[in-house]
Amino acid sequence: MKIAFAGKGGSGKTTVSSLFTRHLAARGRPVVAIDADINQHLAEALGAPEPPALGAHLALIKDYLRGRNPRIASASAMVKTTPPGHGSAVLRLPAGEAAGDPVHALAVTAPCGARLLATGPFSADDLGVSCYHSKTGAVELYLNHLADGPGEYAVVDCTAGADSFASGLFTRFDLTILVAEPTRKGVSVYRQWREYAAGYDVRLAVVGNKVTGDADVAFLRQHAGDDLLTWLGHEPAIRAMEQGRELALGDLGPATRTALHAIAGALDAQPKDWDRYARQAAEFHVKNALSWANKATGANLADQVDPGFTLAAAGSRATPAGT
């Protein structure tokens, strides 16, 4: 299952995504966490070393993922939205230390046992030249080619705000969590996501953060309605973690642990629709091809769409649709 954590800057989405990653890992589940935020703090929140930047290895990632797909002439003909097809390399979990692919080989292992990938920060060469979407494109390619099976998880800490709508990245998740403080600014990003995602069958849920009492819960419910899944309040163990002390899940209060269980339950309850996943990948790839990518690469990238191809979750194998 693929889950995204988004929200306003400062809402606590990195903290919540790190807690959820620890929660999944403690259940013995294969989990890869991905820091796709321009402010790279997920490694720190997980107590892990900084992994190599995916953005700095984009050529290697593209060359591996295209595999022997005859529709993709070269790695340079791949863009962030390029979907998999027959002959493409398929990424699978679990992705341990001895991962057999060069993409997961870029991950580091957090103390909780989860694997961590990161887009990486801006480099000196990027400043004044590139936008951060050149980094998050590696994440979209990763998710497009990830055949996650039952009980396997990819947890993505997204950029703040609505930047994920710059491509089809917002459709790549089984569930998107909007972390919201109980303020008007806090729920504004949720309203953006709900508006922009309308019509794309994107499953949204709101997790309140920094909630101090019933009035805060009532405010969130007023603005999020049934999308309000759960909430987190004051948690001394989180403050200790943010001050650099080690965190064990047992240090969390019962309300926080209950909230993490609620997120996991909502994620596991989502139906897996690989046909929809492939259809949306193709839709946004064609949009990008017509908008800019054909001109940038000098090729008709719409031809990269492999009709009828999908990623089947059962057995984490790539199969043609309908088989």
MIDOKE-481254 format. One record per atom (N, C-alpha, C): x, y, z. Coordinates in steps of 0.05 Angstrom, whole numbers, plus 5000, padded with zeros to 4 digits. Layout:
MIDOKE-481254
XYZ ...
//
This chain:
MIDOKE-481254
501749765000 500050005000 501850255000 500850454986 502350704984 500750924998 502151075016 500851285031 502451535030 501151765027 502552025027 501652185051 503552335062 502952535083 503452805072 501452975071 501653245061 500553435081 500853695076 499753895094 501254155091 500254355106 501554615107 504354585120 506154755111 508754755124 508554805154 509854645170 509654675199 507354525212 505754385195 503454235207 504253995223 506753895218 507553655232 507453405215 507253435188 506953195171 509353015172 511753135174 514152965176 514152805202 513452935223 513252795249 511252565248 508852625237 506752415236 507652195217 508752265194 509652045175 511851875188 513652005203 515751845216 514651655238 512651755253 511351585273 509951355260 508551415237 507151195223 509050995212 511351085201 513350905191 514350725214 514850835237 515750675260 513550475268 511050565267 508850385274 508650145255 508950185229 508849965210 511249775214 513649895218 516049735221 515849565247 514649675267 514349525293 512449285290 510649305269 508849075264 510248865246 512748915240 514248715224 513648735194 512548965185 511748995158 514049105141 514449015116 516349145098 515449435092 517149625098 516349905094 518750065083 518250225063 520150415052 518950685056 520450855071 519651135074 521151305054 519851505043 521151685023 520751975031 522952115034 522852395040 522752545013 520452645006 520052794981 519553084986 520253185010 519853465017 522353625011 521953875002 524254044996 525854095022 524554085045 525954095071 526353815081 528753715079 529253435083 529753385113 527653285127 527853235156 527052955164 526252785145 525152525153 527352345164 529752365154 531952205165 532452275194 532452525200 532852615227 530552515245 528052535235 525752445251 525852145256 527051995238 527251705241 529851615255 531551815261 534151745273 535951595254 535651645228 537251505208 539351685195 541351565184 543251735168 541951835143 542952055132 541852155107 542551965084 540551875069 541051705046 542151865022 543351725003 544151864978 541651984965 542052204951 539752344939 538852204913 536252134912 535152014888 535552204864 535152464869 535452654847 538152664834 540252584850 542952584839 543452334823 541652134825 542051874811 539851824791 538652044781 536352004764 536951854738 539251894726 540051754702 540251454707 541451384730 541651094737 538850974741 537151124755 534451024761 532850984735 533051174717 531551154692 532650914675 535250894674 536350674658 535550404668 535450374695 534650124706 531650064701 529950264706 527050224705 526150174676 527450284656 526550244629 527149954621 529049824633 529649544628 529949484599 528249294589 528249224561 525649304547 524349514558 521849604546 522349724519 521349604498 521949694470 520649964464 518850064481 517550314476 519250554486 521350494501 523050704512 525850674500 526550864483 529050834467 531450874484 531351034505 533751084522 532851214548 534651224567 534051344593 533351644589 534651774570 534152054565 531252104555 529951894545 527251924535 525151874557 526151824581 524251794604 523952054618 521452104627 520852344643 519452244669 518752434686 517752364713 515252194711 513652224690 511052084688 511251834672 513551754661 513651514644 512651274659 510651134648 509450904661 511050644653 510750434668 511950184661 510450044638 511749864625 510549704604 511949434603 511249264584 512649014581 515649054577 517248924592 520148954591 521249144611 519549314624 520449494644 521349344669 523249464684 523849354710 521649424730 521049234747 518949274767 520249264795 519749464811 520749474838 518949324857 520249174875 518749014894 519749054922 517949004941 518649014970 518448724980 519948665002 521548835018 524148915004 525249145012 527749245001 529849255023 531049025028 533049015050 535749115042 537649075059 540349165055 541549045029 540748805022 541748664998 539848684975 538448924973 536548954952 537848904925 536348754908 537548684882 537148884861 536449124867 536149334847 537649584855 538549744837 540249974844 538550204856 535950194853 534250404865 534150364896 533350134904 533250074933 536050064945 538050024929 540750034939 541550304949 539950514941 540450784950 539250844978 537750644988 536450685014 538350625037 537650745060 539050685085 537050555104 537950425124 536250295143 536050465169 533550525176 533050685201 533150485225 533650595249 533750415272 531150255276 528850345267 526350195270 526249965250 528049955231 528049735211 526949815184 525650045182 524650145156 527050225139 526650215113 528550315094 527750595086 529750765081 529251055076 530551135051 528951255033 529951385009 529351685011 530851854996 530452134997 530952264971 529352464963 529852604938 532452754939 533052854963 535553024966 534853314964 536553484976 536153774975 537053894949 536654144946 537854294924 540954284926 542254254904 545154274903 545854554894 548454624895 549254884886 548654934857 548854714841 548254734812 545354784806 543554704826 540654734821 539755014826 541055164843 540055424852 539855614828 537455724825 536955914804 536455794777 536555524776 536255384750 533955184750 533855014771 531854794771 529654844792 527354734787 525254724807 525454454821 524054434844 524354194860 522953954847 521254004827 519853784814 521953604799 524253714793 526253544780 527253334800 526953384826 527753194846 525452994851 522953104855 520752924861 519952744838 520952814814 520452634791 521452354796 523652334811 524752064817 522751904834 521252044851 519251914868 516951814852 516051984833 513851894816 514651654799 517051654788 517951424773 518051174791 519051214815 519150994835 516350874839 514451044845 511750954851 510450824827 510950944803 509750824779 510750544774 513150474783 514250214778 514350034802 512950114824 512949954848 510549774849 511049504849 508949304852 508749214881 507449374897 507249314926 505049104930 505748904946 503848694952 502448744978 500648564986 499248585012 501248595035 500748785054 502448805077 505148935072 505449065048 507849205041 507149505038 508949675047 508249965049 510350145038 509450355024 511150585017 509950825030 511450965047 510551205061 512051445051 510551645040 511851875027 511152125042 513252265051 512952525063 513152735040 510952845032 510753015009 511653305015 512053454993 512553734997 510153875009 510554095022 508354245035 506554365013 504054405021 502254525002 501254334981 500754434957 499554284936 501454234913 504054224918 506054184897 505753924883 504553724896 504253454884 502453464859 500953684855 499153704833 500553794807 503253844809 504753924785 505053704765 504353454773 504353224755 502253034765 502452784758 500552584767 501152474794 503152584809 504052464834 501752434854 499852624853 497652614873 495852364869 495952234847 494351994842 495851734848 498251744858 499951504861 499651364888 497651444903 497451344931 494751204935 494751004952 492250874960 490751044980 492251214995 490951395014 492851635018 491651875018 493252115024 492252235050 494052275068 493452395094 494152685094 492252855099 492753145102 492953195132 495353265140 495853335169 495153625172 493253675191 492153945194 492154035223 493154265228 492754395254 489954505255 488854535279 486054635282 485854935280 486755035256 486555325250 485655355221 484855605214 483955645186 486155585167 488655685173 490955615156 491455325156 491055195178 491654905180 489954735162 487454815157 485654655140 485654745111 487154965106 487055075078 488254885058 490354735064 491554555045 489654315040 488254225061 486254015057 484154105037 483254355039 481254455020 482354464992 484954544989 486154544963 486254264951 487154064967 487353794957 484553684949 482653744966 479953644960 478853764934 479454014929 478554154905 480054044880 482654034882 484253954859 483953664852 483553494872 483353204868 480553114860 478653294861 475853214854 475753084826 474452864824 474152724798 476352534792 478452504809 480652324804 480652084822 478552044837 478351804855 480751794874 481552024885 483652034904 482452014932 483451824948 482351784975 483851964994 482352145007 483552335025 482452285054 484252335073 483452335101 484952555116 483752665136 485052875152 485852755179 488252815187 489252755213 489853015227 488453085248 488953325263 491553295279 492953515282 495453515297 495453765315 496753735338 496953955358 494254025369 492553815372 489853855383 489953875413 488554075424 488754115453 486154055468 483954005453 481453945467 479153915449 476753895460 474353835445 473754055425 474454305432 473854525413 475554505388 478054415391 479654365367 478554145350 477653925362 476553705347 474053805333 472353955346 469954055334 470554235310 472654395312 473454575290 474254405266 475954205270 476854025249 474453885236 472653785252 470353645242 468553835226 468354085234 466754275219 467854315191 470554315188 471754375162 472354125146 472753895159 473453655145 471253445144 469253475161 467053285161 467853005165 466852825149 467452535152 470352475143 471752665131 474552615123 476352615148 475352725170 477052725194 477252445205 479652335203 480052055211 480852025240 482752185250 483652175277 485252425283 486352445307 487952675314 489952615335 491952785337 494152755357 494253005373 494652975399 494853195417 497653235427 497953355450 500553405462 501853135468 504253095459 505652845463 508552905472 509052875498 511752935508 513952775494 513452525486 515452365474 516352485447 514452615433 515152735407 516952975411 516353135432 518153365438 520953265445 521053045460 523752935466 525152845441 523652715422 524852625397 525952865382 524353085381 525153325366 527553465379 528053395404 530353505418 532853325415 532453105400 534752935395 534952685411 532952635429 533052395445 531752165430 532551925436 531451685422 528551645429 527051545410 524151495414 523551205409 522151085428 520950815424 517950845423 516650675408 513750695406 512350675433 513650525451 512550495477 512550745494 514150945485 514251205498 511751375492 510351305471 508051465462 505651405480 503951605484 501551565500 499551405485 497551295499 495551115487 493951255465 493351515468 491851655447 493351665421 495951715423 497651725398 497751455385 498151245401 498250975390 495650905377 493450985389 490750935378 490451075351 491551325349 491351475324 492951335302 495251225309 496951085289 495550835279 494150695297 492650455290 490350535271 489150765276 486950855259 487850915231 490251035228 491351095202 491850835187 493150645201 493750385189 491250235181 489150245197 486650115191 485350235166 485450505164 484250635141 485850565115 488450545118 490150485094 489650195085 489650015104 489249725097 486549675086 484549845092 481849805082 481449905053 483450035042 483150145015 483349914994 481549914975 481749714954 484049774935 485349564925 487549594906 486449574878 486649794863 485549794836 487849854816 489149644807 491449684789 490649784762 488249724753 487249834727 487050144729 485850244750 485650534754 488450654756 490150524770 492950624774 494350664747 494050454730 495350464704 494050674686 491350694688 489950884671 490651174678 490851234703 491551504711 494451564705 496251364707 499051414700 499251484670 497751334653 497751394625 496551664619 494451734632 493151994628 495052224633 496452224655 498152444662 500752444646 501552204638 503852194620 503352324593 501052264582 500352384557 500052684560 498852774582 498653064586 501353204587 503253084602 505853194603 507353184576 506852964561 508152934535 507253164517 504653214516 503653424499 504353704508 504553734535 505154004546 508054094543 509953904548 512753984547 514653764541 514053514548 516053304546 516753224518 514853224499 515453164472 517553364461 517153614466 518953814457 521753784470 521653724496 524253704511 525853464501 524553244494 526053004487 526252964456 524653104441 524753064412 523452814403 521552704419 520252454413 517352474421 515652294410 512852284418 512652094441 512652204465 512752034489 510051894495 507951984481 505451844485 505651554475 507551494457 507951224448 509051044469 510051154492 511050994513 508850844529 506350934526 504150814540 503650534528 503750334544 503350054536 500449974542 498749974521 495849924526 495349654540 493749664560 493049414574 494949314594 497249454598 499249364617 498549484645 498849324665 498449414693 500349264711 500649364735 502149224756 500249064774 500648814774 498848644791 500048614818 498448664839 499548644867 500048354875 498348174865 498547894874 501247784865 502847714884 505447594878 507547804869 506748064871 508548284862 509748234835 508048164816 508948104789 507548284770 509048364748 507748524727 506448344707 503848394702 502348234683 500648414665 499948314642 498048464625 495248484639 493848694634 491248724646 489348494637 487648414656 485648214649 486647924651 489247884659 490147614662 490447534691 
//
